[in-house]
Each structure stands twice: as structure tokens, then as C-alpha cells.
Amino acid sequence: MSSPKGSPQQIPLIQSQRTDEAPFHSINIPTTPGERSRTGTFDQKDCRICLMLSNENDHQTTAFDPLIRPCLCKGSMAYVHLQCLQRWRKESLKNQFTCEVCHYQYNLQRPFWANVIGSSFLKIFITIVLVLAIIVVLSYLVKVIDVYAVHHYPNPQDPNWLSWHGTIVIMWLDRFYVFVGVCLTAFLGLVYMIVSIVTKPSGSLPTTMPFCGCFGPMDYGAAAIIFIVLFGIMAAATGVFQLVHNLLSKLLNRAQERILEVTEA
């Protein structure tokens, strides 16, 4: 037999799968917000988006998706699940920072480490450190191959050896091995640049390389080598910066903004 119009309906709760809880029973739940206000059932918190009642006994669900009061709405519109509100903010951009009902501006809080990760200074700093680390690692690799594979042992008494390696040695590295490490890093940067150009759409590629031309005598070979090395280092730094940017962006996406709950005065 159907209930009269406007009266609360008898909605059965889903029977729990746990054997230690009470068996199947039912409670009165008003069907409209007006009925909730008249009957006073808004004291039992429920989400205004998914309309599900809060289960304070489920501590794991409550900690992951708490039922909060993010604005000044009252009654049946007061509470909402945090995850429900986050999804609603993503879908409704105009209501991303304010409540669409009471127009209260949400009190947003972002973790401190999220602001640090999002800074450009950190990306540049990590890029410089990684490029220098690549140069040092390649320099040591060249030194190991030269000494233990080629058997080119250091000989400070040989003038020819001194003309290449010099007299300054820092942490088992001299200028020759550092220069070779820089050249290898530049070579890797040029490879990255070529691969990036090839993988781009053909319509976006320039017909010629900027700031380059087919002029100048071969007497400027040393300057050309220095230019190529510097260009390769810049290309390597660009590749490392892109990698750092992608990794930090993934970490930043996990650092969601936290919406603080409004407390009654």
C-alpha cells in the first residue's frame, strides 16, 4: 500500500554482510529537502551530492573520504563528501572555488611541498645538478676506460701527456677527461634534439636551423667545435629539464588541494 503524498517513505537499509551486526531493519528517510528540514532528520549527516548517509563506524572510509561542511549552507545542504566535492569542482569550473548555493568561497589549503615542487626555481636547480652529474659520470667512465682498458696510465713526466692532461687533478679527474665528458654530454644532447625533431609533425619543422648558414672558412673550426659543444649542452639541458618537468608534474597532480571544513562560531 503506497504512502500518502508528502509523508516519509519506509526505505529499507541494505543488510550488512557482517554477522555481528543487527539484522535487516528500516528507518524513516524524508524524500525531499523540505521534509528533511521539517522532520529534523538533517541531524543525521548525509552527502548532498551522492545522498548517502555517513557511516562513522567505518573509520577507513571516513578517513579517506570524510563528510565535511565546506560552506555556510545549512540543513540537508550542509554536508558533502570530500571526494564528491572534488569531482564536482573539476566538472563545474565556475563553481571551482565558491559554493554554487551560498556563494561562500572555499577555504583551500595546499600542502607546502606541493608549492615547492611547482616552483620553476626547483626545476632549474635539479636540471643543473643532473647535467653536471651526467658530465661527471661520463668523465669518470672515460677515465676508467682509458686507464684500465686502453692502459693509458698517467705519466706526469711525459711532456706530451702534460700538454693534454695538465697538472691539475681534482678527484681523479683532469681537464682532458672532463672535456671528453662534456663532449659526450653534448653528443647525447644533439641526439635528443634530432630525435625530438624527427618525432614532431613535419609541418612544425623549420626548413633550416636557426642562426646557422653555409658560410665561413674552415679556419674557424675551433670556434665551430665550441659552438657545437655548447649547443649540444643546451640541448642536453633541455632534455633533462623536460624530464624533470614531467616527473614533478606527476607528483604535483597527486598533491590535491585540501578543502578545510567550516566550523560554527
Residue pairs with C-beta under 8 A, 6 or more apart in sequence:
3 9
3 10
6 35
8 28
8 29
8 30
8 31
8 35
8 39
9 28
9 29
9 31
10 26
10 28
11 26
11 27
11 29
12 24
12 25
12 26
13 24
13 25
13 26
13 27
15 23
15 24
16 22
28 39
28 41
29 41
30 36
30 38
30 39
30 41
33 75
33 76
33 77
36 42
36 75
36 76
37 75
37 76
42 75
42 76
42 78
44 53
44 54
45 53
45 54
45 67
45 78
45 79
46 52
46 53
46 54
46 67
46 76
46 79
47 54
47 67
47 79
47 80
47 81
47 84
48 73
48 76
48 77
48 78
48 79
48 80
49 80
49 81
49 84
49 85
49 88
50 81
50 84
52 81
54 62
54 67
54 79
55 61
55 62
56 62
64 83
65 81
65 82
65 83
65 84
66 81
66 82
67 79
67 80
67 81
67 82
68 79
68 80
68 81
68 82
68 85
68 259
68 261
69 78
69 79
69 80
69 261
69 262
70 80
70 85
70 99
70 104
70 106
70 107
70 259
70 260
70 261
70 262
71 99
71 101
71 102
71 104
71 106
71 262
72 99
72 102
72 104
72 262
73 99
73 101
73 102
73 104
77 101
82 259
85 259
86 256
86 259
88 95
89 95
89 96
89 97
90 96
92 100
94 100
97 105
97 106
97 108
98 104
98 105
98 106
99 106
104 262
106 259
107 259
107 260
107 262
108 257
108 258
108 259
108 260
109 257
109 258
109 259
109 260
110 255
110 257
110 258
111 255
111 258
113 255
114 252
114 255
116 122
117 248
117 251
117 252
117 255
118 248
118 252
122 248
123 241
123 244
123 245
123 248
124 241
126 244
127 237
127 240
127 241
127 244
128 237
130 240
130 244
131 185
131 233
131 236
131 237
131 240
134 185
134 188
134 236
134 240
135 178
135 181
135 182
135 185
136 173
136 181
137 181
138 180
138 181
138 184
138 185
139 173
139 177
139 178
139 180
139 181
140 172
140 173
140 177
140 181
141 181
142 177
142 180
142 181
142 184
143 172
143 173
143 177
146 152
146 177
147 153
147 154
154 161
154 165
155 161
156 162
156 167
164 176
165 174
165 175
165 176
165 177
166 174
166 175
166 176
168 174
168 175
182 229
182 233
183 229
183 232
185 232
185 233
185 236
186 228
186 229
186 230
186 231
186 232
186 233
186 235
186 236
187 232
188 232
188 236
189 231
189 232
189 233
189 234
189 235
189 236
189 237
189 238
189 239
190 228
190 231
190 232
190 235
192 235
192 236
192 238
192 239
193 232
193 235
193 238
193 239
196 239
197 205
216 224
